[in-house]
Amino acid sequence: MKNRTKSLTIKQWNEADRPREKLILKGVNSLSDAELIAILIGSGNRNESAVELSKKILNHFSNNLNQLAKANIGELQKFNGIGEAKAISIVTALEIGKRRRLAEALSVPKITCSKDAYEIFQPIIGDIHHEEFWVLHLNNNNKVIEKQMISKGGLTGTLVDLRIIFKKSLELLSTAIILGHNHPSGKLQPSSADKQITTKIKNASTTLDIKVLDHLIITQKAYFSFADEGIL
């Protein structure tokens, strides 16, 4: 017997399997994550509709879009019905969402609290599997002039060269900086190395009359602020 996804046209599918029509009739907010992904991939496989396949993919990633966003093309192609083109569509869509969030964060006129800085750092380093150290360069109104990656490391650490940080600060005439790095382990507490590099950067910045406003440790869903915790 032929299965329904092979023998029936899309218009003959059940309403639950027609997310495009649902989007048109009820709006994009009415769709589940699985239905949105189903629109991206367009079709399922011999035994599953696009929606059913999308649910399976999401379930594999704990029904978490942030986890799915970490998947590469090869990982997605392991699902029956997901070829290279469909995998690319999923990866591309999630990357667009990530960049949109970053663009919105950068439109904030100035940094007023640690959460403002977190909203900039998180889309950049919150979901990656290795450590990266970044700096936000600010003007005297605490508006972000530029974001800069200082170094990229392994799973447990990264080296930081102070000369790279302050060379850029002097070029931009920035009056303040905010430091940020991620912990792929998900642990928010700063290590002794984190505290040492923060102190080292702060001491060097005093000579150049550049303020270190904060140092954030970023994870997928949360952050630790040295300033908020009073240890900066």
N, C-alpha and C positions, 0 to 999 in steps of 0.2 A: 504494500500500500504506500502511495506517495504521501509524504508529510505535507502539512498545510502550507509551510513556508515555501515549499518547492512547487506545489500544484496550484496555489491560490495567488491571485494578484494582490498587491498591497491594499487596494481598495476593498478587498474581500476579507481582510484580516479583521480580528476583533478590535474594538476601539482601543483597548489597552496596548495593542501592537501597532497603533498608528499615531505615534507621537507628533509627527509633522502636522497632521490635521488637528490634533489637540492644541498644539501651539497656536495655530491660526485662530481657532475658535475661542480658546480660553486664555491665551497669553503665555509667554515663556515661563512666568513664575509658577504656572500650574504643573509644570513637568518635573518629574523626579530626576535625580542625577542619572539614573539608568536610562531614562527616556532621552535625556540630552545626548548621552553618549550614543544611543541607538541612532539618533539623527546623523551623527558624525559618521558612523560606520555603514549606515544605509541598509545592510542586510545581515542576516545571521549565517547559519550553516544548515546542513540537511535536517538536523534534528531540533534546532532552536531558532526562534525569531531573533531579530536584532535586539529587541528589548530583553529577551531571556538571556542572550549571550552577554549583553551589557551588565545584567544583574550578576551573572557568574563572574565576570571580570572584577566588578566592584567588590563582590564578596571575597574574592581572593586577596584584595587589598584592604580588607577590614572595613569595607564600605566607607573609605576615607579618601577623598579626592586628593589630599595632600600626599598620601602614600602612593596613589596612582600616578601622580605627577613625577614621582621619582623613577618610575619604570622607564626603561629604554625600549627602543623599537624591537630588539631581539626578544625581550621578555614578553612583550605583548603578542608577538607572533607565535608564541607557544600555545595560544588559545585557538582551538579549531574554528576557523571562519575569519581569523584576523590575519590578513596578509600584510605585506609591506606598506601598501597604500593606506590601508585602514589604520595601521599602527602609526604611520606618519600623521594622519589626520588627528588622532587622539593626542599625540605628543605636541603637535602644533597648537591645538586648541587650548590645552592646559598651559602652555608657555605664553600664549596671548593673554590668558587670564592673569597669569603671574606678572607680566609686564604692565598690564592695565592697573593692577594694584600698586605697583611701584610708581607708575606715572601719577596716580592719585595722591600717593604719599608725598611725592616731590613737589606737588602743587601747593602743599601747605606753606603759607607765607613765611613762617619761622618755627623753630623748635621751641616749644614752651614747656615740655615735660619729657620724661623718659619714654613715654608711650609714643610720642611723635617720632622719636628716633627709632624705636622698635619697628614702627610701621614702614620705615624705609629699609632697615636692615633685613627684616624677616623674609621678604620676597627674594632677596639676593642670596642669603646664606642659611636661611632657616631649614631648608629641605635637602641640603647637600650632604654627602657621605664623608667628606673630609673637612678639616678645619681651614678656614680662611680668616684673615685679619683685615678689617676695613677701617677707613677713617672718613668721617664727614667733616668737610671744611666749611666753616661758617663765617659770615661777615659780622659787623658790629651790631646788626639787628637780629642775630641768631638765625639768619636765613641761610639755607644750604647753598653754597657756591658750587661745590663739586663733591662727588663721592669717589673714593680711591681705594683700590685693593692694594694692600701692602705686601701680603704674602699668602702663599697657598701651601698647606702642609698635608700631614697624614691624618689618621683617625684620632690621634691623641694630642697633636700639637702643631705649631707653626712658628717659624722664626720671624722676628720683627726687627727691622733695621730703622732706627730712629732718624737716620739721615734722609731716608726716602720720605718719611712723614713730613719733616720740617722743611725739606727742599720745596715740596709742593706748597706748604703753608706760606712760605716766603714768596713764592711765585704768584700765588693768588691773593697775597696780602690779607689772608684770613686772620681774624682776631681770636678765634676759638675753634676747637676741634672736639669731636665726639668719637670715641673709639668703640669698635664693635667686633666681636668674633663669635663664632658658633661652637657649640659642643655637640657633635654628632651623636654622642652617647645619650643625650637628653638630660644630662645632669646640669642643674643650674648653678650649683655652688662653685665659686671661683677656686682654682687651684693656687698653690703657693707661687707657681710660675706666673699665673695671671696677675696676682697681686704685685709681684716683683716688677713685671714689665710696666704695669700701670704707674707705679711709683717712679720708675726710671723715666718714663715719658713725661710725667707731670713735673719732675725736677728739671728736666731739660727745657720744658716749655716756659718755665718761669724766667729763664735767662732771655728768652726771645719775646717775652711779654705776650705769649699766646696762652689762652686759658684752656685747660682740659675740663670740659663741662661734665663729662660722664664717660663711663666704660660699660658697655652692655654685653652680657653673655646671652646669645640667642639660641633658642631651640625651636622646634617646630611650632609649638603653641604658646610659649611663654618666654620670659626674659628675666634676667637679674641685672639690676642697676646698681653700680658702685655708689653713685651719688645718692640714690634713694636710701641705700642701706648705711650711709654715712661713713663709708670707708675709702672715699676718694681723697 
